[in-house]
């Protein structure tokens, strides 16, 4: 080995403790770590809190599966920073249940949500809220009930304190050329 390589190796060995010390994690001082203030955007979710019954029509289904009914329940969780919900769905001979979480991501400055159902399929997306029309637009990616990849969008309009009108369009592809399903329905607040 030549002299230059020996010197480089020697310097590297001398610097090793400095490099290793620089890689060590600093001590965490939780006295200096505080949660951020609750985002005002979360207040838009108040419209969903409570118990609901709903009915819907699966527009592109055979007669046996056109009519769907269900219930939903949404409550605040995690110190009112997240909505947690349960949804039950049934038609003539099919039914499933889902659980969901909706929140505001303070780092990304956007609404995010996810749902999981008892068939084992996930659904996740983001959302935007138009305060002027009281309308939510909730695009998502999922594994559809048919077990294949899906892309869709829910649109939910807050008609009044006790009524939500919604639609769902789901496609098999990113370009929305192959429609899998189209639903429309109404939620009514339970008394």
N, C-alpha and C positions, 0 to 999 in steps of 0.2 A: 504494500500500500504506500502511496506516495505521501510526502509531508503535508500537502494541502488537504488531502482526505483525512489524515490524522488530526489535523487542527480543526476541521469542520466537525468531525465526530466528537472531539474533546469539548468544543464549544456547545454542541448539542447536549452532551451529558451534563455540563455545568448549568445549562439553561433548563433542564428537565424539571427540577423542583419549582422553578418560577412558573413554567407552563402549567404544571399540575396544580399549583396553588391558584392560578388564574381560572382553572376549570372547576374548582370547588364551588358549590352553591353557597351563597351568602346566608347568614342566619336570618330567618323570617321573624319580623316583629309585628305580630298581629295587632298591637296597640296602635300601629300607624295605618292599618287597613280597615276601611269602612265601606259598607255597601253604598252604592250610588243612590241618589234620591229615586223614589218610584216615578217611572215615566208617566206623564200625563196621557200619553197615547193609550195606555192600558184602560183608561176610563171608557173608551169606545166599546169595550167588551161588555159593559154593564147590561147592554140590551139583551145579551144571551143568558144571563144568570137566572136560574130558576128551573122549573119543570115544564116540559112541553109534550104535547101530543102532535102528531103530524100525519098527513096523508100525502101520497104522491102518485103520479102516473109515470110509468116507464113507457115513453112514447113509442119506441121502436121494439116492442115486445109482443109476443102472442097474447091473446085475450087472457089466458090463465095467469100471466105475469104482468099485466098492465097495472093493476092496483096494488099499492104498497102502503102499509101503515107502520107506525112506530111511536116510540117515546124517546125523549132526550132529557138529560139533566146536566146542567152546567153549574159549577161552583168555583169560587175563588180558592186558590191554594198558594202556598209559598209566600205568605204575607201579602196577598193580593197582587202578586206579580205574574200570576199564571192562572189561566182558566183550565179546569180539569173537568172532563165530561164523560158521560156514558150514553150510548145510543143503542136502541134495539130496533130491529127492522124485520118485517115479515110480509110475505105475500101468501098466495094460496097454500103452498106447501114448502116454502123456503123461508129460512130465517137466519139471522146472524146478529151478533152484538159487537160493538166497537167501543174503544176507550180513546180519549184524545187529550192532548195538551195544546193550548194556544198561548202565545206570549209575545212580548215586544223584545227584540234583541237590541239592547242599548248601544252595543258596539257597531252593529251593522245598520242601525236606525231603520229597522223594518220589522213587520209582524212575521212570525214564523209559527208553524203548527205541524202537528203530526197526529195520525190516527193509526190504531192497530185493531184488527178484528179477530174473532175467535176461529176464523179459517186460517189464521197465520199470516195474513197479508198486510204489509205496511202501506201507508199513504202519507206523504209529507209534501209541504209546500210553503209558500209565503202568502201574504195577503196585502191588499191595499184597501183603504177605506175612503170613500168619497163622502165627506160630511154634508155637502150640499144636497145630495140625493139619498143619503143614509144607506148607501149600498157598499157591500163588501164584494171584492173580486178575489178569489182564492185559487190560483193555479196550483197544480200538484203533479207529482209523479207517483206511481204506485204499481203494485201488482194487482190487477183487476180481479174480480171474483171468478173470472174464467182462468186464472192462474198465469196470465201473460202480462207483459209490461204494458202500462197504460200511462197516458198523459191526459189531464183533464182540467176543468175549471168549474168551480162552484161560483154562483153569483147569488148573493143573499141580500134582500132588501128589507130594511126595518120599516114596516108599514105603520105600526104604532106599537105601544108598549106591550101588547098582547099578540101581535101577529108578525110573522116573518114569511116572506115569499121567496122561494129559491128555485134555481135551475142547476142542473149538472150536465155537462157535456164531456164525454170521454172518448179519446181516440187511441188507436193502436200505434200511431207514429208521431214523431216530432213535428211534422208539417201539418198535422191535423187533416189528413186526406182520407183516412180510413176511420170512420166513426164507429165506435163500439156501442155507445148507449147515449140516450138523452132522457133526462128526467125533469119533471117540474112538480113542485109541491108547495104546501103551506104548513107552517108551524103555528100552533095555537098554544098560548100559555095556559098551563094547568092551574086550576083554582084550588 
